[in-house]
Amino acid sequence: MTDNAPNATYTPQRDRIFADMKKLVSFNSVHSTPELADQHEAACAWTVEALENLGLEVTRYPTVDDADTIVATKPANNGAPTVLLYSHYDVVPANDPEAWTNDPFDLTERDGRWYGRGAADCKGNLAMHLEALRLVEENGGTDLGLKVVVEGSEELGGDDGLGKLIEEKPEVFDADAILIADTGNVAVGVPTLTTSLRGGAQVVVKVETLKGAVHSGSYGGAAPDAAHALMTIATSLFDEHGRTTIDGVDTTTKWEGDAYDREMFRSDATVLDGVQLLGTVDDDPADLVWARPAVTMIGFTSTPVAEAMNAVNPRAEAQFNLRVPAGQNSEEVAQKMVEHIKSHTPWGAKVDVEVSGVNQPFSTDVTAEAIDQLGQCLKEAYGAEDLAIVGTGGSIPLTTTLQEQFPNAQIALYGVEEPLCGIHGVDESVDPTEIEHVAIAEAMFLQRYGK
């Protein structure tokens, strides 16, 4: 093959992108739901066929979590480097289809956006890869080696499946540059690279104060209430401005990339009118969500209101989600949180703390050759002068697995998602222009990198 990038004309065809998306979205490909196994398999089989139709050698690799990972390859020519492109074909449940404006598994266009489960996360990114590879072939091909990896269990953490497969067969995934299409732009039309992901853990706290519930009239006021004790513990994890505080952990770091506009954050996070953001005027939202640890109580159990009676609660339980920024160690921060909880437990209450799901944060060097070149391609594809450099508060455990296995690989995070997509929610959508622009940028990169 020869690379004709200097004379390339990249013209995405929306009709074929829509056709790919229509088929992909039709599969209710939730992993580990037995009654949907045929849908999950159908999505996998369709993806295999689509990649084979592009002339790639395709192999399905079984994983320990029963979700095949697809690897499609093309060897390098003339000593060119190898690039790995990543996406996933599984989705989160659509839950109640009646809550959607249209059938979540029938891709529907409304007001210029395409709606359906997985439209953005991550079937839109998969369709983008397919279109980018077509654009490369239409412009003379590439000497690069290619590895297209499409995972089947990302939404359940994935690292137990694909992560273990990478550890067992590292040669299958070894590459000079790894492009992970599972994030996106800060806004429609704003080319963006994500350079930082928070790691984290799940922390379950159980508190007991009494052998059993006792009458609040007879004992309330002196008998220690477990729910009250747990609320005291939770309150200790935040300062008066709502900022996370964990004894012995730096929670004051500043984000060094692009700021997160306050009004945009309010809109993206659907903050109600009149409700203040956490932090002070000196805290940019980017500091709080990308550069610092954060604790969120994601579940609380005591006596349900519907079952309330005049009694002091003997026990209470909460689950906290801990997020840890790049530059800190998730295991160490989680242990500090355990120590903090125990030291801030009031009245000698009995407390048990369990930590699970620990994953490390991730960061990448935006000045590395492959990442810098992808950024330039994104700017050119969008006709933009600037490139947004952001973090994300979420976690993609795969990134740290790849970084540990292939320390010399340059890893980039980008994609077709943006705040209006509503990933994982009702009426998930994607702007088709985002698929087109990112596909152009990826095609440019695949014809320019390594030269």
BAVO-132237 format. One record per residue (C-alpha): x, y, z; residue in one letter. Coordinates in steps of 0.05 Angstrom, whole numbers, padded with zeros to 5 digits, always signed. Example, Ala and Ser with C-alpha at 12.3 -4.5 7.8 and 13.67 -1.06 7.14 Angstrom:
REM BAVO-132237
+00246-00090+00156a +00273-00021+00143s 
//
This chain:
REM BAVO-132237
+00000+00000+00000m +00021+00073-00009t +00002+00133+00033d -00028+00190-00006n -00043+00235+00053a -00017+00300+00020p -00068+00293-00035n -00123+00261+00006a -00195+00284+00003t -00234+00258+00063y -00309+00258+00049t -00349+00219+00100p -00414+00189+00074q -00469+00201+00124r -00515+00149+00092d -00467+00092+00104r -00451+00117+00174i -00525+00119+00190f -00534+00049+00161a -00478+00023+00206d -00508+00059+00266m -00578+00035+00251k -00555-00037+00253k -00510-00029+00313l -00563+00006+00355v -00614-00048+00338s -00575-00097+00381f -00593-00094+00455n -00523-00117+00470s -00521-00115+00545v -00469-00162+00572h -00483-00214+00626s -00558-00211+00620t -00576-00283+00601p -00640-00266+00563e -00600-00217+00519l -00543-00265+00502a -00568-00272+00430d -00568-00196+00422q -00498-00190+00450h -00474-00245+00403e -00509-00213+00344a -00473-00147+00356a -00407-00184+00361c -00420-00222+00296a -00441-00160+00258w -00378-00124+00280t -00334-00182+00258v -00367-00182+00189e -00360-00106+00182a -00285-00110+00198l -00275-00169+00151e -00309-00129+00096n -00254-00077+00105l -00202-00129+00088g -00177-00140+00159l -00158-00207+00189e -00208-00217+00246v -00202-00262+00308t -00251-00270+00365r -00217-00280+00432y -00259-00310+00489p -00251-00275+00556t -00261-00301+00626v -00325-00260+00632d -00356-00293+00571d -00354-00232+00526a -00311-00242+00464d -00261-00188+00447t -00254-00176+00372i -00185-00162+00344v -00179-00143+00271a -00109-00134+00243t -00068-00112+00183k +00008-00120+00183p +00054-00060+00177a +00091-00046+00112n +00160-00016+00102n +00177-00015+00176g +00118+00030+00194a +00093+00032+00265p +00030-00002+00290t -00032+00033+00315v -00086+00002+00358l -00157+00030+00352l -00205+00014+00410y -00280+00015+00420s -00334-00031+00451h -00399-00062+00426y -00434-00073+00492d -00482-00023+00522v -00516-00007+00589v -00589-00028+00596p -00642+00019+00567a -00686+00004+00627n -00758+00025+00614d -00766+00034+00538p -00830+00072+00551e -00790+00128+00582a -00755+00140+00515w -00785+00186+00462t -00773+00131+00410n -00754+00058+00413d -00683+00058+00442p -00663+00003+00393f -00688+00038+00330d -00639+00094+00311l -00682+00156+00302t -00663+00225+00276e -00693+00286+00311r -00670+00358+00304d -00604+00337+00273g -00585+00286+00326r -00588+00210+00324w -00622+00177+00383y -00615+00105+00409g -00581+00065+00464r -00506+00064+00450g -00511+00120+00398a -00453+00155+00432a -00427+00104+00481d -00398+00069+00446c -00429+00047+00380k -00420+00117+00352g -00346+00110+00364n -00346+00041+00331l -00382+00069+00270a -00330+00126+00269m -00273+00075+00266h -00307+00039+00209l -00316+00103+00170e -00245+00126+00183a -00218+00060+00157l -00260+00068+00094r -00233+00138+00084l -00162+00113+00090v -00174+00060+00036e -00208+00110-00009e -00145+00153-00005n -00093+00100-00020g -00088+00061+00045g -00035+00063+00098t +00031+00029+00112d +00016+00028+00186l +00002-00037+00221g -00069-00036+00247l -00102-00071+00306k -00176-00055+00316v -00198-00079+00385v -00272-00081+00400v -00290-00102+00471e -00354-00137+00494g -00357-00122+00568s -00332-00051+00579e -00395-00028+00614e -00386-00078+00670l -00315-00055+00682g -00285-00097+00626g -00217-00103+00659d -00235-00172+00687d -00245-00195+00615g -00203-00155+00565l -00153-00135+00620g -00137-00208+00636k -00134-00224+00561l -00082-00169+00552i -00041-00197+00609e -00045-00268+00580e -00033-00249+00507k +00004-00182+00507p +00032-00194+00437e -00038-00189+00409v -00046-00118+00434f +00025-00090+00429d +00026-00025+00390a +00066+00040+00383d +00004+00084+00390a -00062+00066+00422i -00123+00108+00404l -00181+00098+00453i -00247+00125+00425a -00290+00124+00488d -00291+00198+00508t -00306+00260+00468g -00309+00335+00461n -00325+00388+00512v -00379+00413+00465a -00404+00399+00394v -00352+00425+00345g -00296+00434+00396v -00239+00385+00382p -00216+00355+00448t -00164+00308+00476l -00173+00276+00545t -00107+00270+00581t -00127+00249+00651s -00175+00200+00682l -00190+00191+00756r -00183+00122+00786g -00222+00103+00848g -00256+00051+00892a -00322+00032+00923q -00324+00040+00999v -00381+00009+01040v -00390+00032+01111v -00433-00005+01161k -00449+00025+01229v -00481-00009+01290e -00499+00024+01356t -00554-00019+01388l -00572-00092+01391k -00640-00074+01362g -00687-00016+01351a -00713+00017+01415v -00771+00065+01426h -00751+00137+01409s -00798+00164+01463g -00766+00122+01517s -00693+00125+01494y -00686+00177+01439g -00638+00233+01458g -00591+00189+01496a -00589+00124+01456a -00539+00131+01398p -00574+00129+01331d -00534+00091+01278a -00562+00134+01221a -00540+00196+01258h -00471+00166+01269a -00464+00150+01196l -00486+00220+01175m -00433+00248+01222t -00380+00204+01188i -00404+00227+01119a -00403+00300+01139t -00331+00293+01163s -00310+00277+01091l -00328+00348+01068f -00310+00418+01089d -00358+00476+01097e -00356+00489+01022h -00372+00417+01004g -00302+00401+00981r -00277+00330+00995t -00229+00325+01054t -00193+00261+01074i -00142+00263+01130d -00072+00255+01103g -00092+00265+01030v -00077+00326+00987d -00145+00352+00964t -00122+00421+00940t -00091+00406+00872t -00105+00454+00814k -00121+00430+00743w -00067+00453+00694e -00106+00443+00629g -00166+00481+00601d -00216+00508+00652a -00287+00482+00658y -00333+00542+00649d -00379+00548+00709r -00442+00560+00670e -00426+00503+00622m -00413+00458+00682f -00480+00478+00713r -00515+00461+00648s -00477+00395+00637d -00490+00373+00709a -00563+00397+00707t -00553+00438+00771v -00620+00470+00792l -00628+00545+00790d -00607+00576+00856g -00565+00516+00878v -00492+00533+00887q -00434+00494+00859l -00387+00462+00911l -00322+00498+00927g -00305+00571+00931t -00295+00624+00877v -00222+00603+00876d -00240+00531+00857d -00252+00519+00783d -00299+00461+00770p -00241+00429+00733a -00201+00428+00798d -00256+00392+00834l -00274+00340+00781v -00207+00327+00746w -00150+00344+00793a -00174+00325+00863r -00201+00265+00901p -00277+00264+00907a -00324+00225+00951v -00398+00214+00933t -00449+00178+00975m -00482+00135+00922i -00526+00094+00969g -00554+00099+01040f -00594+00048+01078t -00629+00055+01145s -00704+00051+01158t -00743+00069+01095p -00791+00128+01104v -00849+00083+01084a -00831+00037+01142e -00813+00091+01192a -00835+00083+01265m -00817+00117+01329n -00752+00080+01341a -00678+00094+01345v -00640+00062+01287n -00594+00006+01310p -00555+00002+01245r -00543+00040+01180a -00502+00028+01118e -00476+00072+01061a -00435+00062+00998q -00386+00116+00978f -00355+00123+00909n -00284+00148+00915l -00250+00181+00856r -00174+00191+00855v -00137+00238+00807p -00075+00224+00767a -00013+00233+00809g -00043+00196+00869q -00049+00122+00884n -00119+00096+00891s -00101+00041+00940e -00065+00090+00985e -00121+00142+00983v -00174+00088+00996a -00134+00065+01057q -00130+00136+01082k -00205+00142+01073m -00215+00079+01115v -00171+00108+01170e -00208+00175+01166h -00276+00141+01173i -00254+00101+01234k -00222+00161+01267s -00285+00204+01255h -00335+00152+01279t -00372+00183+01339p -00393+00155+01406w -00353+00090+01400g -00402+00064+01348a -00383-00002+01316k -00360+00011+01245v -00340-00037+01190d -00308-00011+01125v -00300-00052+01062e -00262-00029+01000v -00271-00060+00931s -00263-00044+00858g -00198-00006+00865v -00171+00021+00799n -00114+00069+00787q -00118+00137+00754p -00089+00150+00685f -00052+00207+00651s -00018+00215+00585t +00034+00262+00555d -00001+00309+00506v +00067+00328+00477t +00083+00256+00454a +00089+00250+00379e +00027+00208+00365a -00017+00248+00412i +00007+00315+00386d -00004+00292+00315q -00074+00267+00331l -00089+00334+00363g -00066+00370+00300q -00110+00325+00257c -00170+00339+00302l -00159+00414+00295k -00153+00408+00219e -00214+00363+00213a -00256+00413+00252y -00225+00475+00220g -00207+00499+00290a -00148+00539+00315e -00149+00511+00385d -00151+00442+00416l -00185+00432+00484a -00142+00393+00534i -00186+00365+00589v -00191+00310+00640g -00250+00269+00661t -00273+00248+00729g -00292+00179+00705g -00249+00116+00700s -00229+00070+00644i -00189+00015+00678p -00166-00010+00609l -00121+00052+00602t -00078+00035+00662t -00075-00038+00641t -00048-00018+00573l -00001+00033+00603q +00028-00019+00651e +00035-00072+00597q +00062-00026+00543f +00099+00032+00578p +00128+00057+00512n +00061+00062+00476a +00031+00131+00467q -00042+00129+00489i -00094+00180+00466a -00167+00189+00489l -00218+00222+00445y -00285+00206+00412g -00354+00227+00388v -00386+00239+00456e -00403+00309+00483e -00447+00334+00540p -00512+00333+00501l -00505+00258+00487c -00534+00237+00554g -00496+00172+00554i -00526+00117+00598h -00590+00158+00604g -00658+00160+00571v -00656+00187+00499d -00581+00178+00491e -00560+00212+00426s -00502+00232+00382v -00490+00290+00335d -00472+00258+00267p -00425+00315+00251t -00382+00292+00309e -00376+00223+00279i -00357+00254+00212e -00305+00302+00239h -00271+00252+00285v -00270+00200+00229a -00235+00250+00184i -00184+00265+00238a -00171+00192+00251e -00163+00178+00176a -00113+00236+00171m -00074+00208+00229f -00072+00138+00200l -00041+00166+00136q +00008+00214+00169r +00034+00181+00232y +00103+00152+00229g +00127+00194+00170k 
//
